[in-house]
Amino acid sequence: MTPDLTRSSAADLAGALSRKDVSAVEATQAHLDRIAAVDGDVHAFLHVDTEGALAAARDVDRRRAAGEELSPLAGVPIAVKDIAVTKGVPTTCGSRTLEGWIPPYDATVVARLRAAGLPILGKTNMDEFAMGSSTEHSAFGPTHNPWDLERIPGGSGGGSSAAVASFQAPLAIGTDTGGSIRQPAAVTGTVGTKPTYGGVSRYGLVALASSLDQAGPCSRSVLDAALLHAVIAGHDVMDSTSIDAPVPPVVEAARRADVRGLRVGVVKELGGEGYQPGVRTRFEESVQLLVDAGAEVVEVSCPHFDYALAAYYLIMPSEASSNLARFDAMRYGLRVGPDGVGSPSAEQVMAASRDAGFGDEVKRRIILGTYALSSGYYDAYYGQAQKVRTLIARDFAAAFEQADVLVSPTAPTTAFRIGEKLDDPMAMYLNDIATIPANLAGIPGMSLPSGLADEDGLPAGIQLLAPATKDERLYGVGAALEAALEQRWGGRLLDRAPELDGSAASATEARA
Amino acid sequence: MPSTRLRGMSALNRDEVAHLAMLARIDLSQDELQTLSGQLEQIARSVAKVGEVAADDVPPMSHPLPLTNVTRVDEVRPSLPVEDALAGAPAAQQRRFLVPRILDEE
């Protein structure tokens, strides 16, 4: 019997490829077949680039046959969040505004994937312009959680998390402004890392909030995330905020998987009230496993984290309102004229186009940002939020005096039902309460599965945080914890996810 | 903008949202104005919490990394060909972006 290539880890697949046990074309085709079979149910992809992926795979096979030295992940297929521009491949950012747009260049992240020989399977669904925690704000319909198709896969990168969780891709690219890699990882039982701010180039990523945005890896194991992290990270002259220093030794740390003597800080303010009991229980068990593996646990307090959500929902919309001014209907994107106006001005066309092209959440945040930045409110809102940001960074600095890494649950709950929080923006924003502080301070964070919550049998995540540029600590601790958890589970968590047979989409149609 | 001045920390009523939408160049419908003003009022009240901490002696943080301005070497590099830059344009003419009239009629 042929082993199912889609169940393989990226590391194992890379090994099989380098031994020529399997070709890149076979690996890529297996995933394209899986997408064809199950994505009708999951809707992780907005665009599947069959021809482009197979062409890239053929090129890798040819180069390998010619004896060329290849990147460790050459031939391992990958899915890319639709926020990264891809030359010749549609990029929408989940918005009607960009429907049908074909970018004329590659994001640096994409260029690095291509250079390393990873065939790009397609572009994954997301909340419009990365604004959301459920993927329900995509203009092209929600993505469904592979654990329960009636539930959300997290957001904004729910397409990437669901693609990886449903074995449609072993790896995916995500971006994280307030938790958009980590929270989707938590609710789908997958792994996701937000690197240190500046660790991965932002060139060619459609900007949400430029001082917070960071791209990173999504995967099914800590080692796989490290392998992808090593491919995409590193200095880029095209991003003035890119860190000009060597990439942290993330792969080495993941392989060492050692926590002996390490001080692990449990953040007092991220847990307890408002966190689902099953999420807390799995978190506490994970902390105990780290102790059993030789770590020392301390409790740390970060008193200003209680203000992080408020500061974030001023800074992010302020930056977003400014960044999204580029969608002015002039150089790219949707252009429509106002109804009943014979010869509309550029300004009228702009306002009509932005009304037609943006969804509700995008409008909410642009207007909130415009408010926070407006004359007479700037000091009370944006200025004050920037001071809170300083206090949060100071809280982290003090906590990292006492601990080498910090831990918390990644998200307060497991995946909620599609539609449940759509009409209550504040309830939706609370999903990111534990992930936002890392973005404000610019430090790296990772989410990995801590198990299934007892009350609903759905995945919960544990978040690891490290000081800026010490991304390797996440991988050392993450790999050690993952090994201990998998020993307890007797296998991988995702092996317990229900089988998808592609029947749900047709069942929904039959009901409708 | 003399017509609608914004007053009060959480006074995000319908008129003020309409004014902000104009500043943001989004032509909101009446229904959208109604829904958004209710939601934004709630959000604005919640985020006003930042006023409870951080006194004058706390410096603002605009960015997570200490940054200095970066200048690159002043040399010619390949840039996007005109055809590529115009490929996504809603309208183009004479190798340029074609835009609606920019002046008001009066």
Contacts between the chains, C-beta under 8 A, distances in Angstrom:
chain1	res1	chain2	res2	distance
A	101	B	88	5.2
A	102	B	87	6.9
A	102	B	88	6.8
A	103	B	88	7.6
A	104	B	80	5.9
A	104	B	84	3.7
A	104	B	85	6.6
A	104	B	87	5.8
A	104	B	88	7.2
A	105	B	80	6.7
A	105	B	84	7.7
A	197	B	64	4.4
A	197	B	65	6.2
A	198	B	64	7.7
A	198	B	65	5.5
A	211	B	62	6.5
A	211	B	63	4.9
A	211	B	64	6.6
A	237	B	72	6.6
A	240	B	67	7.7
A	240	B	70	4.6
A	241	B	63	7.6
A	241	B	65	6.6
A	241	B	67	6.6
A	243	B	65	7.3
A	304	B	53	6.5
A	307	B	49	6.0
A	307	B	50	6.0
A	307	B	52	7.2
A	307	B	53	5.7
A	310	B	46	6.4
A	310	B	47	4.5
A	310	B	48	7.5
A	310	B	49	4.2
A	310	B	50	4.9
A	311	B	47	7.9
A	311	B	50	5.4
A	313	B	43	6.7
A	313	B	46	7.5
A	313	B	47	5.0
A	314	B	47	5.2
A	314	B	50	6.4
A	321	B	24	6.3
A	325	B	25	7.9
A	328	B	25	7.5
A	329	B	90	6.2
A	330	B	89	7.7
A	330	B	90	7.4
A	330	B	97	5.9
A	330	B	99	5.2
A	331	B	85	7.8
A	331	B	88	7.2
A	331	B	89	5.8
A	331	B	97	5.6
A	332	B	88	3.7
A	332	B	89	6.4
A	332	B	90	7.7
A	333	B	88	7.5
A	333	B	90	7.4
A	334	B	90	7.6
A	335	B	90	3.6
A	335	B	91	7.3
A	337	B	100	7.8
A	338	B	27	6.5
A	343	B	100	7.9
A	343	B	101	6.6
A	343	B	105	7.8
A	344	B	100	5.9
A	345	B	100	6.0
A	345	B	101	5.6
A	345	B	102	6.8
A	345	B	103	7.3
A	345	B	104	6.1
A	345	B	105	7.9
A	346	B	99	5.3
A	346	B	100	4.5
A	346	B	101	6.7
A	346	B	102	4.8
A	347	B	25	6.8
A	347	B	102	7.9
A	348	B	27	7.7
A	348	B	100	7.6
A	349	B	100	4.8
A	350	B	25	4.9
A	351	B	22	7.7
A	351	B	25	4.7
A	351	B	26	6.1
A	351	B	27	3.9
A	352	B	27	5.0
A	354	B	24	7.7
A	354	B	25	5.7
A	354	B	26	4.6
A	354	B	27	7.2
A	355	B	26	5.3
A	355	B	27	4.2
A	355	B	28	6.2
A	355	B	29	7.4
A	355	B	32	7.8
A	358	B	26	6.8
A	360	B	32	7.8
A	360	B	35	7.8
A	360	B	36	7.9
A	363	B	21	7.9
A	363	B	26	5.8
A	363	B	28	7.0
A	363	B	32	7.0
A	363	B	36	6.6
A	364	B	36	6.2
A	364	B	39	6.3
A	364	B	40	6.6
A	364	B	43	7.5
A	366	B	24	5.0
A	366	B	26	6.6
A	367	B	17	6.3
A	367	B	20	4.9
A	367	B	21	6.0
A	367	B	24	5.9
A	367	B	26	7.3
A	367	B	36	6.6
A	367	B	40	6.3
A	368	B	40	6.1
A	368	B	43	6.1
A	368	B	44	7.3
A	370	B	20	4.8
A	370	B	23	5.3
A	370	B	24	4.6
A	371	B	6	7.5
A	371	B	12	6.9
A	371	B	20	5.5
A	371	B	40	7.4
A	371	B	44	6.9
A	372	B	47	7.9
A	374	B	6	6.3
A	374	B	20	7.2
A	374	B	23	7.2
A	376	B	6	6.3
A	377	B	6	6.6
A	380	B	9	6.7
A	380	B	48	7.7
A	380	B	51	6.2
A	381	B	47	7.1
A	381	B	48	7.7
A	381	B	50	7.2
A	383	B	60	6.1
A	384	B	50	4.4
A	384	B	51	5.6
A	384	B	54	6.1
A	385	B	47	7.7
A	385	B	50	5.0
A	386	B	60	3.5
A	386	B	61	5.5
A	386	B	62	6.1
A	387	B	50	7.8
A	387	B	53	7.9
A	387	B	54	3.5
A	387	B	58	4.4
A	387	B	59	7.3
A	387	B	60	5.3
A	387	B	61	7.6
A	388	B	50	5.0
A	388	B	53	6.3
A	388	B	54	5.2
A	389	B	60	7.4
A	389	B	61	4.2
A	390	B	54	7.3
A	390	B	58	5.3
A	390	B	59	5.8
A	390	B	60	6.6
A	390	B	61	4.3
A	391	B	53	6.5
A	391	B	54	5.8
A	391	B	58	6.3
A	393	B	61	6.2
A	393	B	64	7.5
A	425	B	39	5.5
A	425	B	42	7.7
A	425	B	43	6.2
A	426	B	42	6.1
A	426	B	43	6.4
A	426	B	46	6.0
A	429	B	43	8.0
A	440	B	64	7.5
A	441	B	64	6.1
A	442	B	63	7.9
A	442	B	64	2.3
A	442	B	65	6.0
A	443	B	64	7.8
A	468	B	64	7.3
A	468	B	65	7.5
